[in-house]
Amino acid sequence: MLRLAVIALLLANAGYYAWTQGLLKTAGLAPEEQAEPQRLQQQIRPETLQILRVSGSKPPADTAPAAAAAPADTAAECLQAGVFDERQAEALRTAAAALPQGSWLLEPTPIPGRWMVYMGRFEDLETLDKKRAELRARKVEHDRAGGTLEYGLSLGRFSAKDAAERELAELGNKGVRTARVVQERPDAPGFTLRLPAVTDTLRPQLDALRPAMAGKTLRNC
């Protein structure tokens, strides 16, 4: 019995080998072929196949949007000038009327008054020169007061009255006795010219403002 079993096993193995190698193909006994031609024949409508890009992946370089290669527009910048008094501001309004609407504005910017430690008014230049010699001897800095305060000397100009009075007290310690605090200029309304978004297109048009700017120049805001 054992011998028969061994013989049967050998015959079974020989048969399986012949079947897998296609030796029994003529008898209609052979495994299903998996070669590429058979797989292609099994495809259903291969012409409809589409390759889709996975979401989040980068597109090929030659399909990048054309806009990405275009140079960015030059960023607009904010420019301003001032401060201008009421008369100067009116001239600027006239000159700026030719600019695009909304491209400029005049912002209220009050002009603070100015206070002076003042010595004078002297009768003539000779008296003025004598007083200057005295101040030089005491090493006190000074200059001509100018305007309606001539003939007179300024021993310091200040934006606040308190600061001018403190300076006057210091000068008293140096032997200056005849000086006093005066208001050289009262508070006054003022304006700052602001151009919030100056582009390359707008820039050439700003030349129309130059004659009305009273020598002031545009600077970054």
C-alpha positions in Angstrom: 0.0 0.0 0.0 2.8 2.4 0.8 4.4 1.7 -2.5 1.1 2.5 -4.3 0.8 5.8 -2.3 4.3 6.9 -3.3 3.7 6.1 -6.9 0.4 8.1 -6.9 2.1 11.1 -5.3 4.8 11.0 -7.9 2.3 10.8 -10.7 0.3 13.7 -9.1 3.4 15.9 -8.9 4.3 15.1 -12.5 0.9 16.0 -13.6 0.8 19.3 -11.8 4.2 20.2 -13.2 3.0 19.4 -16.7 -0.1 21.4 -16.2 1.7 24.5 -14.9 4.3 24.4 -17.7 1.6 24.2 -20.4 2.6 20.7 -21.5 -1.0 19.6 -21.5 -2.2 22.7 -23.4 -3.0 20.6 -26.5 -5.4 18.6 -24.4 -7.1 21.8 -23.3 -5.5 21.6 -19.8 -3.5 24.8 -19.0 -3.6 27.6 -16.4 -4.9 31.0 -17.4 -2.2 33.1 -18.9 -1.4 36.5 -17.1 0.9 38.0 -19.8 0.4 41.6 -20.7 -1.5 41.0 -24.0 -4.2 39.1 -22.2 -4.5 41.9 -19.6 -4.8 44.6 -22.3 -7.6 42.6 -23.9 -9.4 42.6 -20.6 -9.4 46.4 -20.3 -12.7 48.2 -20.7 -12.6 51.3 -22.9 -8.9 52.2 -22.1 -9.3 55.4 -24.3 -11.3 57.0 -21.5 -8.5 56.7 -19.0 -7.5 60.1 -17.5 -4.6 60.9 -15.2 -5.7 63.2 -12.4 -3.4 65.4 -10.2 -3.6 64.7 -6.5 -5.0 67.7 -4.6 -2.2 69.8 -3.0 0.5 68.8 -5.5 2.4 71.4 -7.4 1.6 71.9 -11.1 4.3 71.5 -13.7 6.5 74.5 -14.1 5.4 75.1 -17.7 1.7 75.3 -16.5 2.3 78.0 -13.9 -0.1 81.0 -14.3 1.3 83.7 -16.5 0.4 86.3 -13.9 3.0 84.8 -11.5 5.8 85.9 -13.9 4.5 89.4 -14.2 6.5 92.0 -12.2 4.7 93.4 -9.2 3.4 96.9 -9.3 5.6 99.4 -7.5 4.2 100.0 -4.0 2.6 103.3 -3.3 4.3 105.5 -0.7 2.9 108.2 1.6 4.5 111.7 1.3 3.9 114.9 3.2 5.2 118.5 3.6 4.5 121.3 6.0 3.6 123.0 8.1 1.9 125.7 6.0 0.1 128.8 7.3 -3.4 129.7 6.1 -2.2 131.8 3.1 0.2 129.1 1.9 -2.5 126.4 2.4 -4.9 128.3 0.2 -2.2 128.4 -2.6 -1.8 124.7 -2.2 -5.5 124.0 -2.5 -5.5 125.8 -5.8 -2.4 124.0 -7.1 -3.6 120.6 -5.9 -7.0 120.9 -7.7 -5.5 119.4 -10.8 -4.5 116.2 -9.0 -6.8 113.2 -9.0 -9.7 113.4 -6.5 -8.8 111.8 -3.1 -5.0 111.8 -3.8 -4.2 114.6 -1.4 -5.5 116.4 1.7 -4.5 119.2 4.0 -4.5 118.1 7.6 -5.0 120.8 10.4 -1.7 121.1 12.2 -1.7 124.0 14.7 1.4 126.1 14.8 2.4 126.7 18.4 3.3 130.1 19.6 6.9 131.1 20.4 8.3 132.9 23.4 11.5 134.9 23.7 13.8 136.0 26.5 14.1 139.6 25.1 16.3 142.5 25.8 15.4 145.9 24.3 14.0 147.9 22.5 17.1 150.0 22.2 17.0 153.5 20.8 19.8 153.0 18.2 22.4 150.6 16.9 25.1 152.1 19.1 23.2 151.3 22.3 22.5 147.8 20.9 26.2 147.2 20.2 27.1 148.3 23.8 24.6 145.8 25.2 26.0 143.0 23.0 29.5 143.7 24.3 28.2 143.3 27.9 26.5 140.0 27.1 29.7 138.7 25.5 31.6 139.6 28.6 29.2 137.6 30.6 29.4 134.7 28.1 25.6 134.9 27.4 24.6 133.7 24.0 22.3 136.1 22.0 21.3 137.2 18.5 19.2 139.9 16.9 15.5 139.7 17.8 14.4 140.7 14.2 11.0 141.8 13.0 9.0 144.2 15.1 11.3 143.6 18.1 14.2 145.6 16.6 16.4 147.1 17.9 16.5 144.3 20.3 18.3 141.1 21.3 17.1 137.6 21.8 18.6 135.6 24.6 16.7 132.4 23.6 13.5 131.3 21.9 11.1 128.7 23.3 7.8 127.0 22.4 6.4 127.4 25.9 6.3 130.4 28.2 7.4 128.3 31.3 10.6 127.3 29.5 11.4 130.9 28.6 10.8 132.0 32.2 13.1 129.3 33.6 15.8 130.6 31.2 15.3 134.1 32.4 15.8 133.0 36.0 19.1 131.3 34.9 20.3 134.4 33.2 19.6 136.4 36.4 22.2 134.3 38.1 24.7 135.5 35.5 23.9 139.2 36.2 21.4 139.8 33.4 18.8 142.2 34.9 17.0 144.0 32.1 15.7 141.1 30.1 12.1 139.9 30.1 9.9 137.2 28.5 7.8 138.3 25.5 5.6 136.4 23.0 7.4 136.5 19.7 4.6 134.7 17.8 1.1 133.7 18.9 -0.5 130.3 18.3 -1.8 130.1 14.7 -3.7 127.6 12.5 -1.5 125.5 10.2 -1.8 122.7 7.7 0.2 119.6 6.6 0.0 118.5 3.0 -0.4 114.7 2.8 -0.4 112.5 -0.2 -1.3 109.1 1.2 -0.6 106.9 -1.9 1.9 108.3 -4.4 2.3 105.8 -7.3 4.6 106.1 -10.3 1.6 107.3 -12.3 0.9 110.1 -9.8 4.5 111.2 -9.1 5.0 113.2 -12.3 1.9 115.3 -11.6 3.3 116.5 -8.3 5.5 119.1 -10.1 2.3 121.3 -10.2 2.6 121.7 -6.4 6.2 122.9 -6.3 5.5 126.7 -6.9 3.0 126.7 -4.0 5.1 124.8 -1.4 7.0 127.8 -0.1 10.3 126.1 -0.4 9.2 123.1 1.6 10.0 119.6 0.2 8.0 116.3 0.3 9.2 113.6 2.7 8.0 110.2 3.8 5.1 110.3 6.2 
